[in-house]
Amino acid sequence: MERAGCIRELARALGRWGAPPLTAALHVAFVLEYLGRALDARPLPGGRALRIVDVRGITLPDLAAAETRALLRDCAALLSPFFPERVSQMLIVNAPPGFGMLWLLVAPLLSKRTSARVTVVGAGERARLRGLLEGMMDLGQVPEEYGGSCRCAGPGGCWRQHPMEREMWARVEATTPAAERIPPPD
């Protein structure tokens, strides 16, 4: 689960830390590699991930900002050639009215093969989202706000508390020098 509504803040924070946008792209590559090797090592097509991107709060100025465009460009350039088959489906959820204009800026950064796997679900389409997720995963692992039945508390809620997620963040912490660690998102 990704919360893209804070992408501009992430891009700005990377700048404050002196980290180029490629740093974020490398982190996403690490996560995908980790998922593919440590958590779900099944060969393709079985070992694929569902990616859910919550775009609530994202605006056109966020995507138009130079630092955000650089971050998206570097992520797309690094990830598209190496991980196109790892994602079976991407759901962009909580899309606000007018998201179509924003999507026109983002879609060209993706390969045609990748963009064919993207489904956009509007902010008012909770029943549709629930129906899509029901066919893809156990709704007991999906937070209530996305149509599931999970009510886990704490930073990141249900997904952040999942044993696989905790194991991944423990590995990040163990392999990253303390001075270079960026705290995991809430």
Buried (B, 14 or more C-beta within 10 A) or exposed (E): BBBBBBBBEBBBBBBEEEBBBBBBBBBBBBBBEBBBEEBBEEEEEEBBBBBBBBBBBBBEEBBEBEBBBBBBBBBBEBBBEEBEBBBBBBBBBBBBEEBEEBBEBBEEBBEEEBBEBBEBBBBEBBEBBBEBBEEEEEBEBBBEBBBBEBEBEEEBBBBBBBEEBEEBEEEBEEEEEEEEEBEEEE
